[in-house]
Amino acid sequence: MKISTARDLAFTILLRLESPSTHADELLQSPVVDRLNPADRNLVTALVMETLRWQILLDQQIRSQLTKPNQKLDREVLIALRLGAVQLLLMDRIPDHAAIDESVELTKKSGHRYSAGLVNAVLRKLTTQTRAESESAHDAASLAAATAHPQWMVERWVSDFGLARTIKICEANQQQPEAHFRAFDETLQPQLSQDDFRPGALLTSALRTGKKNVTEEVTNKNKSKDSLNALRRMDEGSQLVAELAGHGQRILDCCAAPGGKTLILVERNPNSRITACDISAARLNEMKLRIGISTIEFLEADATALEFHDEFDRVLCDVPCSGTGTLSRNPEIRHRLTVEDLARQSERQQRILVSAFRALRPGGRLVYSTCSLEREENEDVVEKFLAVESSAQVVSVTDRLREMDREGILQHGIADRLIETAITNSCLRTLPGTTLCDGFFAAILTKI
């Protein structure tokens, strides 16, 4: 039996994602995926992302059908089982026989012909199974089981945000997120209207659309460098964080790659000197080639050891983090992250904040931000920094949101909504399922 191109490629991608250095988003935007016809491209994306989102539940269902539930399965066999299971349990439009037969063939093709019978038997048993719904969740354990999240992660969120908001977070993480964009070229508007873009939910410069791969469709019409900057896929929460930085003559983006926030800084400060730093020479060079704007100085530098002192009146300190606010877009994070990782992230983030604040001139403003939901990476970092840095003071994000409202940056009524639902102790905290974007934290600090 022939294996469909989409299932074969989805299997290959999931196998590659067993390596912690790979990311689903990058693999799904590779040239080999982009060359597929739209139907196959959408199927590959759905198979990979749904498998990753529901992997914990899929594995539980698979093992419940094994004679020896704890037996070790070769990774190729397990991935073939997951692919079959996700189609049987979660993708109604795919015939059972196609899901089962092609998973069996993938098992054989991967060199595990002896396991083909096991895969066939397990998947046939799964055709009669159902899954628990999140509506029945009454505590962290039942919610984690129903929404395929690690229990330790859900327990933390219930403790920090309460069960009701955590249910919304988990449900949002299990949905295909809406595509958000930033248009940096007004001449694109006629084309964007034809591509069914809608205004952003939070920002007047943002756009939304349900279409897949629309970035490639638009930019591929003109391969010039300018066109690649004209439209960028970027969550509205990420755009919102960049907007918080405001206006200044000298601006530092200390963890700049891949450059979306840097472009927003340029857009809002066209006559300013902007320094974009990143520790990775490869990522910085890619960013430089992609953007190449003369007002940006690109600097390879470790953000924990910047050599600037009192030089910038605006600093964007969007630090590397666990990314738990982005699980709908990056579902593999839940399978890789451990509690111990958070302490390591927090220590590095504190060092970056100390270094970045040193670069801020007196009276200037620094935005510290993450796309994490975890206290260790957010409030704790800021609180520990304030405890040792007497010249640092928190500026209420509420005040900046009011300024952004007057400047026409926010959609009508959004300032009030964010102030009501996303401000805690003067800091911004967006939550998936509550705010119409990914989960972000942001604090504004000034040097007195």
C-alpha positions in Angstrom: 0.0 0.0 0.0 1.3 3.5 -0.9 1.8 6.0 1.9 0.4 9.4 1.3 3.0 12.2 1.0 1.4 14.1 3.9 1.5 11.2 6.3 5.0 10.2 5.3 6.3 13.8 5.8 4.4 14.2 9.1 6.0 11.0 10.3 9.5 12.3 9.3 8.9 15.6 11.1 7.7 14.0 14.3 10.7 11.8 14.3 13.0 14.8 13.9 11.2 16.5 16.8 12.4 13.8 19.1 15.6 15.9 19.1 15.3 18.8 21.7 17.1 21.2 19.3 14.3 21.1 16.7 11.1 23.1 16.6 7.8 22.2 14.9 7.3 25.7 13.6 10.6 25.7 11.7 10.1 22.3 10.3 6.6 23.1 9.1 7.8 26.2 7.3 10.6 24.3 5.5 10.9 24.4 1.7 9.8 20.7 1.4 6.5 21.5 3.2 6.0 24.7 1.3 6.3 22.9 -2.1 3.3 20.7 -1.2 -0.2 21.5 -2.6 -2.4 23.3 -0.1 -4.4 20.2 0.9 -1.3 18.2 1.7 0.4 21.1 3.4 -2.6 21.6 5.7 -2.8 17.9 6.5 0.9 17.7 7.4 0.5 20.7 9.7 -2.6 19.3 11.3 -1.1 15.8 11.8 2.1 17.2 13.4 0.5 19.9 15.6 -2.4 17.8 16.8 -0.1 14.9 17.6 2.1 17.2 19.7 -0.8 18.9 21.4 -2.5 15.6 22.4 0.6 13.4 22.7 0.1 12.8 26.5 -3.4 11.6 26.0 -2.6 9.6 22.9 0.2 7.8 24.7 -2.2 7.0 27.6 -4.8 5.6 25.1 -2.2 3.6 23.2 -0.7 2.0 26.3 -4.1 1.1 27.7 -4.5 -1.2 24.7 -1.1 -3.0 25.1 -0.9 -6.4 26.7 2.0 -5.0 28.7 1.3 -1.3 29.1 4.8 -0.4 30.3 6.6 -2.2 27.5 9.3 -0.2 25.7 8.3 0.7 22.1 10.8 1.8 19.5 10.3 5.5 18.8 9.4 4.9 15.1 6.7 2.4 16.2 5.4 4.9 18.9 5.2 7.7 16.4 3.3 5.6 13.9 0.9 4.7 16.7 0.5 8.3 17.7 -0.2 9.4 14.1 -2.8 6.7 13.7 -4.4 7.5 17.1 -4.7 11.2 16.5 -6.5 10.6 13.3 -8.9 8.0 14.9 -9.6 10.0 18.0 -9.4 13.6 17.0 -9.8 14.0 13.2 -13.3 13.1 12.2 -12.9 13.5 8.4 -10.3 10.8 8.0 -11.5 7.3 7.3 -10.4 4.8 10.0 -9.0 2.4 7.4 -6.7 5.1 6.0 -5.4 6.0 9.4 -4.8 2.4 10.4 -3.4 1.1 7.1 -1.0 3.9 6.5 0.3 3.8 10.1 1.0 0.1 9.6 2.9 0.9 6.3 4.9 3.6 8.1 5.9 1.0 10.7 7.1 -1.3 8.0 8.9 1.4 6.0 10.8 2.5 9.1 12.3 -0.9 9.5 10.0 -2.4 12.1 8.0 -4.8 10.1 7.8 -7.2 13.1 5.7 -4.5 14.9 3.2 -4.0 12.1 0.8 -6.5 13.7 1.0 -4.7 17.1 0.3 -1.3 15.4 -2.7 -2.7 13.5 -4.2 -4.4 16.6 -3.8 -1.3 18.9 -5.3 1.1 16.4 -8.2 -1.1 15.7 -9.0 -1.2 19.4 -8.8 2.6 19.5 -11.7 3.0 17.0 -14.1 2.3 19.9 -12.4 4.8 22.4 -13.6 8.2 23.5 -11.7 10.9 25.4 -12.6 13.0 28.5 -13.7 16.6 27.9 -12.2 19.6 29.8 -15.8 20.6 30.9 -15.7 17.6 33.3 -12.4 18.8 35.0 -12.8 19.6 38.7 -9.1 19.8 39.7 -5.6 20.1 38.3 -5.2 16.4 37.8 -8.5 15.9 35.8 -7.8 19.0 33.8 -4.3 17.9 32.9 -5.6 14.5 31.8 -8.5 15.9 29.7 -6.3 18.5 27.9 -3.0 16.5 27.6 -0.8 18.8 29.7 1.8 17.7 32.2 0.1 17.6 35.6 2.9 19.6 37.3 2.4 22.5 34.9 -1.4 22.6 35.4 -1.0 22.5 39.1 1.2 25.6 39.0 -1.3 27.5 36.9 -4.2 26.5 39.1 -2.3 27.8 42.1 -1.4 31.1 40.3 -4.5 31.8 38.3 -7.3 29.7 39.7 -9.1 26.7 38.1 -11.5 28.7 35.9 -8.7 30.7 34.1 -6.5 27.6 33.9 -9.3 25.7 32.1 -9.3 28.6 29.6 -5.5 28.4 29.2 -5.5 24.7 28.6 -8.4 24.8 26.2 -6.7 27.6 24.2 -3.5 25.6 24.1 -5.3 22.8 22.4 -6.7 24.9 19.6 -5.1 26.0 16.3 -4.3 29.6 17.0 -5.4 32.4 14.7 -2.6 33.8 12.5 -1.5 37.3 13.5 0.5 39.6 11.3 2.1 43.0 11.3 2.0 45.0 8.1 4.9 47.5 7.7 4.0 48.6 4.2 0.7 50.5 3.6 0.9 49.7 -0.1 0.1 46.0 0.8 -3.4 46.9 2.0 -5.2 46.2 -1.3 -3.6 42.8 -1.6 -4.3 42.0 2.1 -7.9 42.8 1.7 -8.1 40.3 -1.2 -6.4 37.7 1.2 -9.2 38.1 3.7 -7.2 39.8 6.4 -9.1 41.3 9.3 -8.1 44.1 11.8 -6.2 43.0 14.8 -8.0 42.3 18.0 -5.7 44.5 20.2 -3.6 46.7 17.9 -4.5 49.0 15.0 -1.4 48.0 13.1 -2.0 44.2 13.5 -3.9 41.9 11.1 -5.6 38.6 11.6 -6.5 35.8 9.2 -7.4 32.1 9.3 -5.5 31.4 6.0 -2.5 29.2 6.2 0.9 30.1 4.7 -0.4 33.6 3.7 3.0 35.1 4.6 4.6 33.1 1.8 1.8 33.8 -0.6 2.2 37.6 -0.2 6.0 37.9 0.0 6.7 35.4 -2.7 5.1 37.8 -5.2 8.1 40.0 -4.8 11.4 38.5 -3.5 13.0 41.9 -2.8 14.4 42.6 0.7 11.7 45.3 1.3 8.9 42.9 0.6 10.2 40.4 3.2 9.9 43.2 5.8 6.5 44.3 4.6 4.4 41.6 6.3 5.6 39.5 9.3 3.8 36.8 11.1 3.8 37.9 14.7 1.4 37.2 17.6 -0.4 40.3 18.8 0.9 39.8 22.3 4.4 40.0 21.0 3.6 43.2 19.1 2.0 44.7 22.2 5.2 44.1 24.2 7.3 45.9 21.6 4.8 48.8 21.6 5.2 49.3 25.4 8.8 50.5 24.8 7.5 53.8 23.4 9.7 56.6 21.9 13.4 57.4 22.4 16.4 58.7 20.5 18.7 55.8 21.4 17.1 52.4 21.8 18.5 49.0 22.7 16.9 45.7 21.8 19.2 43.4 23.8 17.8 40.0 22.6 16.7 41.0 19.2 16.6 38.0 16.8 14.5 37.1 14.8 13.7 40.9 14.6 10.0 41.4 14.6 10.1 43.6 17.7 13.1 45.5 16.3 11.1 46.4 13.2 8.3 47.8 15.5 10.9 49.9 17.3 12.0 51.2 14.0 8.4 51.9 12.8 7.7 53.9 16.0 11.1 55.6 16.0 12.1 56.2 12.4 14.8 58.8 13.2 16.3 57.1 16.2 19.5 55.1 16.6 18.6 51.5 17.4 21.1 48.8 18.5 20.0 45.2 18.0 22.0 42.7 20.0 21.9 38.9 19.9 24.3 36.2 21.2 23.9 34.1 18.1 26.0 35.3 15.2 24.0 33.1 12.8 20.6 34.4 14.0 22.0 38.0 14.0 23.3 37.7 10.4 20.1 36.2 9.2 18.2 39.1 10.8 20.6 41.6 9.3 20.2 40.1 5.8 16.4 40.0 6.2 16.0 43.5 7.6 19.1 45.5 6.5 17.8 48.9 7.7 20.5 51.6 7.9 19.3 53.0 11.2 19.9 49.7 13.0 23.3 48.8 14.4 23.6 45.0 14.6 25.8 43.8 17.4 26.8 40.3 18.4 26.8 40.3 22.2 25.9 38.2 25.2 22.9 40.0 26.9 24.2 39.0 30.3 27.4 40.9 29.8 26.6 44.1 27.8 29.3 46.7 27.8 26.9 49.7 27.8 26.5 52.2 30.7 23.8 54.8 30.9 23.6 55.1 27.1 20.0 54.3 26.1 16.7 56.0 26.9 14.7 53.0 25.9 15.7 49.3 26.4 13.7 46.3 25.2 14.7 43.3 27.3 12.6 40.5 25.8 14.5 37.6 27.4 14.7 33.9 26.3 12.3 31.9 28.4 10.4 28.6 28.8 7.7 29.8 26.3 4.8 28.3 28.3 2.5 31.2 27.1 2.8 29.9 23.5 1.9 26.2 23.8 -0.8 26.5 21.1 1.9 27.5 18.6 4.7 25.5 20.2 3.1 22.4 21.7 6.4 20.5 21.9 7.5 22.7 24.8 5.2 20.8 27.2 7.1 17.5 26.5 10.6 19.0 27.0 10.3 21.4 29.9 10.9 20.4 33.5 10.5 22.3 36.8 14.3 22.4 37.1 14.6 24.3 33.8 12.6 27.2 35.3 15.3 27.9 38.0 18.0 27.9 35.4 16.0 30.2 33.1 15.3 32.6 36.0 19.0 32.9 37.0 19.9 33.7 33.4 17.0 36.2 33.1 18.1 38.0 36.2 21.6 38.4 34.8 20.2 39.8 31.5 18.0 42.3 33.4 21.0 43.5 35.5 23.1 44.0 32.3 20.3 45.6 30.3 19.4 48.0 33.1 23.0 49.1 33.4 22.7 50.3 29.7 19.7 52.4 30.6 20.3 56.1 31.2 18.7 57.9 34.2 15.1 58.8 33.4 14.9 56.2 30.7 12.6 53.2 30.5 13.2 49.5 30.2 10.6 46.9 29.2 11.3 43.4 30.7 9.2 40.7 29.1 8.7 37.0 28.5 6.3 34.7 26.8 6.1 32.6 29.9 3.3 32.0 32.4 5.8 31.0 35.2 6.3 33.2 38.2 10.0 32.3 38.4 10.6 34.0 35.1 8.4 37.0 35.6 7.4 38.5 38.9 10.2 36.8 40.8 12.9 38.1 38.4 11.6 41.7 38.8 11.1 41.5 42.5 14.6 40.1 43.1 16.1 42.8 40.9 14.2 45.6 42.7 15.5 44.3 46.0 19.1 44.8 45.1 18.9 47.8 42.6 17.9 50.9 44.5 17.9 53.1 41.4 15.2 50.9 39.7 11.5 51.7 40.0 8.4 50.2 38.4 6.3 52.3 36.0 2.7 51.2 35.8 1.9 49.5 32.5 -1.6 51.1 32.9 -0.1 54.5 32.2 1.6 53.3 29.0 -1.6 51.7 27.8 -3.4 55.0 28.3 -0.7 56.7 26.2 -0.9 54.0 23.5 -4.7 54.5 23.4 -4.3 58.3 22.9 -1.7 57.6 20.2 -4.1 55.4 18.3 -2.0 52.2 18.7 -4.7 50.2 20.5 -8.1 49.3 19.1 -11.0 51.1 20.5 -11.8 49.9 24.1 -8.8 47.6 24.3 -6.9 49.8 26.9 -9.8 49.5 29.3 -10.2 45.8 28.7 -6.4 45.1 29.2 -6.4 47.3 32.3 -9.3 45.3 33.7 -8.1 41.8 32.8 -4.4 41.8 32.2 -2.7 44.2 34.8 -1.4 42.7 38.0 0.8 44.8 40.4 1.4 47.4 37.7 2.7 44.7 35.2 1.1 43.2 32.1 0.0 39.6 32.2 -1.9 38.2 29.2 -3.4 34.7 29.4 -4.3 32.4 26.6 -8.1 32.0 26.5 -8.6 35.3 28.4 -6.7 37.8 26.3 -6.9 37.4 22.5 -3.2 36.6 22.2 -0.5 34.3 23.6 0.6 34.5 27.2 3.0 37.4 27.9 4.4 39.1 30.9 5.9 42.7 30.8 7.1 45.1 33.4 8.3 48.7 32.7 11.2 49.9 34.9 12.8 53.3 35.1 16.2 54.4 36.5 15.9 57.2 39.1 
